[in-house]
C-alpha cells in the first residue's frame, strides 16, 4: 500500500531508484491508503483502505467517482455505480436516451444495496448520474418500485395515475396471480371492453361495457342468479330457491335498513326488543314504527293500534268499501267511562221523530257508473236532511257524534301515456368463448294516460289552486240509538197519560 506524487526528482542514483520503486508500488497498489492521494490526476485510481472502496478521478480532476465496494472478508466486489448510456442513431448521447443502473452499498440514492434504473431527465450529454430521474428501484429487501420508492412488494405509480397492460392485438389484456403450482390463482382480464376478475379458473366478477358490476354471473339478465350493481344506481339480486338478501345488526336494537328520498330520511326498518316489521318467525309478531313511535302492532290473532282510543281505520278520502265480519263491532258502553248522562230533551225528541221519517232508498253514483241498472239499492238517510231536521228543532247537528263532516283539499294531475319500448340487447363473448346477452337499454312497459289525484288534510299543506272538498256522513248505530231513545221516551209518555186517564 503506497501513494506517490508521480514526480521523480533530480537526485543521486540510489535515491532515484527508490523514488521509481515507490511510484511502481503506488501504481501496483492502486494508490492504496486511508485517505485520498494528496496529488491527483484525471482518471487516477485510488483504493480507500479504511472503507474498502475503489474510486476513479473524474475527467475534470475535481472529484472522486466510486466504482466498487470490496468485501475483504468474503473476497467479493459490489458495484457502487455503473452508468450505461444508450445513444441515438447518430451516436449522440442526448437527454432522454441515457439509461443508468445504480446499485451497491454506501450512502446516497444507492444505499443499502438497492438497484436503481434511471433515465435522463433533461440534462445535456455527459450529465452526471445525479442529473437523471429514477424510474425503477429494487431495494436490498426485495421491494420493487416503478415510478416511486417502494413501500410494498410491488409499488407502481405514474404521473397520470394510469397503469396499462395491453395485449398486442388490443383484444385481451390480462394480469395473472398464481400460486406455486401454477394452476390455481386469480387473474384480471379485459376482453372486448369487458373487465373480468377470475379465481381458480372461473369468472367471479365482471364489469361489462355498459358499466354493470356483475358478481356470480357474466350477463345482466335479471332472471340469472347473481348480483348486479348498475351504473344508474340500481341494485339487483337474484338467487335460485333461497333467501335473496340478509341484513344483520349485532349487539343492539335499532335501525337495520334506512330509506331516503332526495337525501332525506323517509323511513326505516328497525328491531325493537327482538321484534321486526313483518311476521317474526320466532314470535309471530310485528309492528309498524312511524317517527320512532310504535303506532300499530300484530300477532297471529290480532291487528291493533299501540295507543288506546287514538287511531282510525280508513280516512275521509280513503274509505273502506265493505267490511265483512262474523260479529258486529263492540263499542264501549261502560258507565264508568261516561258523564252528563241524560234523557232526550223535547227538542231532541222532535228532531228524532223527524229523522225517523227521512229514511229512503238510493243507489251510489260510483256503483251506477260501474254497473248501470245492475247497481243495487241501499237504504239510509241523507246527511244533509238529518242536519236540516236538527236545525229545524233548534239543534246543531255538528254537536252530535252521529253526524259527521270531513273537509280536505285535492289537486288533479294529468299523467301522459307511456309507449312500450323493447329492451335493446347485444351479444358478447366472454373469455371462455361463451356468448351472452347484455342489456344496453332497459325495456319500458306501456301505460295508459290517467288523472292522478293528490289529497291534503289542511289548507296550509295544499298547494295553490287546490280544490276544497267536503263529505258528510252519519254513524248509523248512534243515529238509530237517537231515534230509538226518542221512540221509547214517547211510548213511556203515552203509557203515563193512559194510566192517568184510567185513574
C-alpha positions in Angstrom: 0.0 0.0 0.0 1.6 3.3 -1.1 0.9 6.6 -2.6 3.1 8.9 -4.6 3.0 12.3 -6.4 4.5 10.6 -9.5 7.3 13.2 -9.8 10.9 11.9 -10.0 13.2 14.5 -8.5 16.8 15.2 -9.7 18.9 13.3 -7.3 21.6 10.6 -7.0 21.1 7.2 -8.4 20.1 5.3 -5.2 17.5 7.9 -4.3 16.2 8.0 -7.9 15.8 4.2 -7.8 13.9 4.4 -4.5 11.6 7.1 -5.9 10.9 4.9 -9.0 10.2 1.9 -6.8 7.8 4.0 -4.8 6.0 5.1 -8.0 5.7 1.5 -9.1 4.4 0.5 -5.6 1.8 3.2 -5.7 0.7 2.0 -9.2 0.7 -1.6 -8.3 -1.3 -1.0 -5.1 -3.8 1.4 -6.8 -2.7 4.3 -4.7 -3.9 2.5 -1.6 -4.3 4.5 1.6 -6.7 5.6 4.3 -7.1 8.9 2.6 -7.0 10.2 -1.0 -3.7 10.9 -2.6 -2.5 14.5 -2.0 -1.6 14.8 -5.6 -4.3 13.8 -8.1 -4.6 13.3 -11.8 -7.6 12.9 -14.2 -8.7 9.2 -14.4 -6.5 8.2 -11.5 -7.4 5.2 -9.4 -7.5 5.1 -5.6 -8.3 2.3 -3.2 -9.6 3.6 0.2 -8.3 1.0 2.7 -10.4 2.4 5.5 -13.8 2.0 3.6 -12.7 -0.8 1.2 -13.8 1.3 -1.8 -12.2 1.7 -5.2 -12.5 5.2 -6.8 -11.6 6.8 -10.1 -10.8 10.5 -10.5 -13.2 12.3 -12.9 -12.0 14.0 -16.1 -12.0 17.5 -14.6 -9.8 16.2 -11.7 -12.1 17.8 -9.1 -14.0 14.8 -7.6 -13.7 11.1 -7.0 -16.2 8.7 -8.6 -16.9 5.5 -6.5 -16.6 2.2 -8.5 -16.6 -0.8 -6.3 -17.1 -1.9 -2.7 -14.6 -4.7 -1.9 -15.6 -7.3 0.7 -12.2 -8.3 2.0 -13.7 -11.0 4.3 -15.5 -12.8 1.6 -13.3 -11.8 -1.3 -16.2 -10.3 -3.4 -16.8 -7.0 -5.0 -20.1 -5.0 -5.2 -20.9 -2.3 -7.8 -21.2 1.2 -6.3 -22.1 2.9 -9.5 -22.3 1.8 -13.1 -23.6 4.0 -15.9 -24.8 2.6 -19.3 -25.5 5.2 -22.0 -27.9 4.3 -24.8 -27.1 6.6 -27.8 -29.3 7.5 -30.7 -28.5 6.6 -34.3 -26.1 9.5 -34.7 -24.1 8.4 -31.7 -25.2 11.4 -29.7 -26.0 10.9 -26.0 -28.9 13.3 -25.8 -31.4 13.8 -23.0 -33.9 11.0 -22.8 -31.6 8.4 -24.3 -29.4 7.7 -21.3 -30.2 4.7 -19.1 -28.5 4.5 -15.7 -28.4 1.5 -13.4 -27.2 2.3 -9.9 -26.6 -0.1 -7.1 -24.4 -1.2 -4.2 -23.9 -0.2 -0.7 -22.9 3.1 0.9 -24.7 6.4 1.2 -26.9 8.3 -1.1 -29.5 7.1 -3.6 -27.8 3.7 -4.0 -27.5 3.0 -0.3 -28.4 -0.4 1.2 -27.7 -2.4 -1.9 -30.6 -1.1 -3.9 -30.6 -1.3 -7.7 -31.9 1.8 -9.4 -32.7 2.3 -13.0 -32.6 5.9 -14.2 -33.1 7.8 -17.4 -32.0 11.3 -18.3 -34.4 13.9 -17.0 -33.4 16.6 -19.5 -29.8 17.2 -18.7 -27.3 17.6 -21.6 -24.9 15.0 -22.9 -22.4 14.0 -20.3 -24.6 14.8 -17.3 -23.7 13.0 -14.1 -25.8 10.2 -12.7 -27.4 12.5 -10.2 -29.0 14.5 -13.0 -31.0 11.5 -14.1 -34.6 10.6 -12.9 -35.1 7.4 -11.1 -37.7 5.1 -12.9 -37.3 1.7 -11.2 -35.9 0.8 -7.8 -35.2 -2.7 -6.4 -34.3 -2.5 -2.7 -32.0 -4.8 -0.8 -35.0 -6.5 0.9 -36.7 -7.3 -2.5 -39.2 -4.4 -2.8 -39.8 -3.2 -6.4 -40.9 0.3 -7.1 -41.9 1.6 -10.6 -42.1 5.4 -10.6 -41.7 5.6 -6.9 -39.7 4.4 -3.9 -41.3 1.1 -3.0 -43.1 0.6 0.3 -44.6 -2.8 -0.6 -43.5 -5.9 -2.6 -44.6 -4.1 -5.8 -45.3 -0.4 -5.8 -46.4 1.3 -9.1 -47.1 5.0 -9.5 -47.4 7.1 -12.7 -47.7 10.8 -13.2 -51.3 10.4 -14.6 -52.2 7.5 -12.2 -52.5 5.1 -15.1 -51.0 1.6 -15.4 -51.7 -0.2 -18.7 -51.3 -3.9 -19.6 -52.1 -4.3 -23.3 -52.0 -7.4 -25.4 -50.6 -7.0 -28.9 -53.9 -7.2 -30.7 -55.5 -4.9 -28.1 -58.2 -7.6 -27.7 -57.2 -9.0 -24.4 -55.2 -7.6 -21.6 -54.5 -9.8 -18.5 -52.8 -9.7 -15.2 -52.4 -13.1 -13.5 -51.5 -14.0 -9.9 -50.9 -17.7 -9.3 -49.7 -19.9 -6.5 -46.6 -22.1 -6.6 -48.3 -25.0 -8.6 -49.1 -22.5 -11.4 -52.7 -23.9 -11.7 -54.7 -22.0 -9.2 -54.8 -18.3 -8.5 -56.5 -15.1 -9.7 -56.4 -13.0 -12.8 -57.7 -9.7 -14.1 -58.5 -9.6 -17.8 -60.1 -7.2 -20.3 -61.9 -8.9 -23.2 -63.8 -6.9 -25.8 -64.1 -4.0 -23.3 -65.3 -6.3 -20.5 -63.3 -6.4 -17.3 -63.2 -9.8 -15.6 -62.0 -11.0 -12.2 -61.2 -14.7 -12.3 -60.3 -17.0 -9.4 -59.3 -20.7 -9.8 -60.3 -20.7 -13.4 -63.8 -19.3 -13.0 -65.1 -15.7 -13.6 -66.2 -14.4 -10.2 -67.0 -10.7 -11.1 -67.4 -8.8 -14.3 -67.7 -5.1 -15.3 -69.4 -5.1 -18.7 -69.3 -2.5 -21.4 -72.4 -0.8 -20.0 -70.8 -0.3 -16.6 -72.7 -3.0 -14.8 -70.8 -4.8 -12.0 -71.8 -8.4 -12.1 -70.9 -10.9 -9.2 -71.5 -14.6 -9.7 -72.8 -14.1 -13.3 -71.5 -12.9 -16.6 -74.6 -11.2 -18.1 -77.1 -8.7 -16.7 -80.2 -10.9 -17.4 -82.4 -10.4 -14.3 -83.5 -14.0 -14.3 -80.0 -15.2 -13.8 -78.8 -15.8 -10.3 -76.2 -13.3 -9.1 -75.7 -9.7 -8.0 -75.8 -6.6 -10.2 -74.7 -3.1 -9.3 -75.9 -0.9 -12.2 -74.4 2.5 -13.1 -77.8 4.2 -12.9 -77.9 3.4 -9.2 -79.9 0.2 -9.1 -79.0 -3.0 -7.2 -80.5 -6.3 -8.4 -80.0 -9.5 -6.6 -81.3 -12.9 -7.8 -81.0 -16.2 -6.0 -82.3 -19.5 -7.1 -84.6 -21.2 -4.5 -83.3 -19.4 -1.4 -83.3 -16.1 0.5 -82.0 -13.3 -1.7 -81.0 -10.8 1.0 -79.7 -10.8 4.6 -79.4 -7.8 6.9 -77.8 -8.5 10.3 -77.4 -5.9 13.1 -75.3 -7.0 16.1 -75.3 -6.2 19.8 -78.2 -3.7 20.0 -81.7 -3.0 18.7 -82.2 -0.1 16.3 -82.3 0.7 12.6 -81.4 -2.2 10.2 -82.4 -0.7 6.9 -82.9 3.1 6.2 -84.8 4.5 3.3 -84.2 8.0 1.8 -86.0 10.3 -0.7 -84.0 13.2 -2.2 -81.3 12.6 0.5 -83.9 13.0 3.3 -84.9 10.1 5.6 -88.4 8.8 4.9 -88.4 5.6 6.9 -86.6 2.6 8.2 -86.9 -1.0 9.3 -85.8 -1.4 12.9 -85.6 -4.1 15.5 -87.0 -3.3 19.0 -86.9 -5.8 21.8 -86.2 -8.5 19.3 -89.2 -7.9 17.0 -89.3 -6.6 13.5 -91.7 -5.4 10.8 -93.5 -8.2 9.1 -94.1 -11.7 10.6 -91.5 -12.7 13.1 -90.7 -16.4 12.6 -90.0 -16.7 16.3 -92.8 -14.9 18.0 -95.3 -14.4 15.1 -95.5 -10.7 16.0 -94.5 -7.4 14.3 -95.0 -3.7 14.5 -95.1 -0.5 12.4 -92.9 2.3 13.6 -93.5 5.9 12.5 -91.2 8.7 13.6 -89.7 6.5 16.3 -93.2 5.7 17.8 -94.9 2.3 17.5 -98.4 3.0 16.0 -99.6 -0.5 15.1 -98.7 -4.0 16.1 -99.9 -7.5 15.3 -99.5 -11.1 16.1 -101.0 -14.4 14.8 -104.6 -13.4 16.0 -104.7 -9.6 16.3 -104.0 -6.4 14.5 -104.2 -3.5 16.9 -103.1 0.2 17.5 -100.4 0.7 20.1 -102.3 3.7 21.6 -105.8 3.2 23.0 -108.6 5.2 21.6 -106.4 7.2 19.2 -106.3 5.6 15.7 -108.9 5.4 12.9 -109.5 2.7 10.3 -109.7 4.4 6.9 -109.9 8.2 6.3 -112.3 10.7 4.8 -110.7 10.5 1.4 -109.6 6.8 1.6 -112.5 4.7 2.8 -113.0 1.0 3.1 -115.8 -0.3 0.9 -117.3 -3.4 2.5 -116.3 -4.7 5.9 -117.0 -8.4 6.3 -117.0 -9.9 9.8 -118.5 -12.7 11.8 -119.7 -10.4 14.5 -120.5 -6.7 14.8 -118.3 -4.1 16.3 -118.0 -3.9 20.1 -118.4 -0.4 21.4 -117.5 0.7 24.9 -120.7 1.5 26.9 -119.4 1.3 30.5 -121.0 3.9 32.8 -117.6 4.4 34.5 -116.4 6.0 31.2 -119.4 8.3 30.6 -120.7 11.5 32.2 -123.5 14.0 31.7 -125.9 11.1 31.2 -129.4 12.5 30.4 -132.7 11.6 28.7 -133.6 13.2 25.4 -135.0 16.7 25.6 -138.2 17.6 23.9 -136.2 19.3 21.1 -134.2 16.1 20.6 -137.3 14.0 20.5 -138.8 16.4 17.9 -135.7 16.1 15.8 -135.5 12.3 16.2 -139.2 12.0 15.2 -138.5 14.0 12.1 -135.3 12.0 11.2 -137.2 8.7 11.6 -139.3 9.8 8.6 -136.2 10.6 6.5 -135.2 7.0 5.7 -135.1 6.5 1.9 -133.8 4.1 -0.7 -131.0 5.1 -3.0 -128.1 4.0 -5.2 -124.5 5.0 -5.1 -123.2 7.1 -8.0 -120.0 5.2 -8.5 -121.8 1.8 -8.5 -124.2 3.1 -11.1 -121.3 4.2 -13.2 -119.6 0.8 -12.9 -122.7 -1.5 -13.0 -125.5 0.6 -14.6 -129.0 -0.7 -13.8 -127.4 -3.7 -12.0 -126.3 -1.5 -9.2 -128.1 -2.5 -6.0 -130.5 -0.4 -3.9 -129.4 0.8 -0.4 -131.5 2.1 2.5 -130.5 5.0 4.8 -130.7 8.7 5.4 -129.3 11.7 3.7 -126.8 13.6 5.9 -127.9 17.0 4.7 -131.5 16.2 5.5 -130.5 15.0 9.0 -128.7 18.3 9.5 -131.8 20.2 8.4 -134.1 18.2 10.8 -131.8 19.0 13.7 -131.6 22.7 12.7 -135.5 22.9 12.5 -135.7 21.6 16.1 -133.2 24.3 17.2 -130.3 21.9 17.5 -126.8 22.0 15.9 -126.0 18.6 14.2 -122.3 19.2 14.5 -122.6 18.8 18.3 -123.8 15.2 17.9 -121.5 12.3 17.1 -124.0 10.6 14.8 -123.5 13.4 12.2 -120.1 13.8 10.6 -118.4 16.3 8.2 -114.9 15.8 6.7 -113.1 18.5 4.7 -109.9 18.1 2.6 -108.1 19.7 -0.4 -107.1 17.9 -3.6 -105.4 18.5 -6.9 -105.7 16.8 -10.3 -102.6 16.0 -12.4 -102.8 14.6 -15.9 -100.2 11.9 -16.4 -99.5 11.2 -20.1 -99.5 7.8 -21.6 -96.2 5.8 -21.9 -95.5 3.8 -25.0 -93.9 0.3 -24.6 -90.2 0.1 -25.6 -88.5 -3.3 -26.0 -85.2 -3.9 -24.3 -82.1 -3.4 -26.5 -79.5 -6.2 -26.2 -76.3 -7.1 -27.8 -74.4 -10.4 -28.0 -71.0 -10.5 -26.3 -68.5 -13.3 -25.8 -66.6 -14.0 -22.6 -63.1 -15.2 -22.2 -64.2 -18.9 -22.4 -65.8 -18.2 -25.7 -69.4 -18.4 -24.4 -71.9 -15.9 -25.8 -74.2 -14.0 -23.6 -76.7 -11.2 -24.0 -76.0 -7.7 -22.5 -78.9 -5.3 -22.0 -77.9 -2.0 -23.5 -81.3 -0.3 -22.8 -83.9 -1.4 -20.3 -87.5 -2.3 -21.5 -90.3 0.1 -20.7 -93.9 -1.1 -20.0 -96.8 0.6 -21.7 -99.1 2.7 -19.5 -102.3 4.5 -20.4 -102.8 8.2 -19.6 -104.6 8.8 -16.3 -105.5 11.5 -13.9 -103.7 11.4 -10.5 -105.5 12.8 -7.5 -103.4 14.1 -4.6 -105.1 14.9 -1.3 -104.1 17.2 1.6 -105.6 17.3 5.1 -105.2 21.1 5.7 -105.3 24.2 3.5 -101.8 25.1 4.6 -100.5 21.8 3.3 -102.3 22.1 0.0 -100.6 23.9 -3.0 -102.1 27.0 -4.5 -105.1 26.2 -6.7 -106.1 23.1 -4.8 -109.9 22.4 -4.6 -111.7 22.2 -1.2 -113.9 19.1 -0.8 -116.4 18.3 1.9 -118.2 14.9 2.5 -121.0 14.4 5.0 -121.8 11.2 6.8 -123.6 9.6 9.7 -122.8 6.9 12.4 -125.8 4.7 12.0 -125.5 2.9 15.4 -125.7 6.2 17.2 -128.3 7.7 14.9 -130.6 4.7 15.3 -130.0 4.8 19.1 -131.0 8.5 19.0 -134.2 7.7 17.1 -134.9 4.7 19.3 -134.4 6.7 22.5 -136.9 9.2 21.4 -139.4 6.5 20.4 -139.0 4.8 23.8 -139.5 8.0 25.6 -142.6 8.9 23.6 -144.1 5.4 24.3 -143.4 6.0 28.0 -145.2 9.3 27.9 -148.1 7.8 26.2 -148.3 5.0 28.8 -148.2 7.6 31.5 -151.1 9.5 30.0 -153.2 6.3 29.5 -152.6 5.4 33.2 -153.7 8.9 34.3 -156.9 8.6 32.2 -157.7 5.2 33.6 -157.4 6.6 37.1 
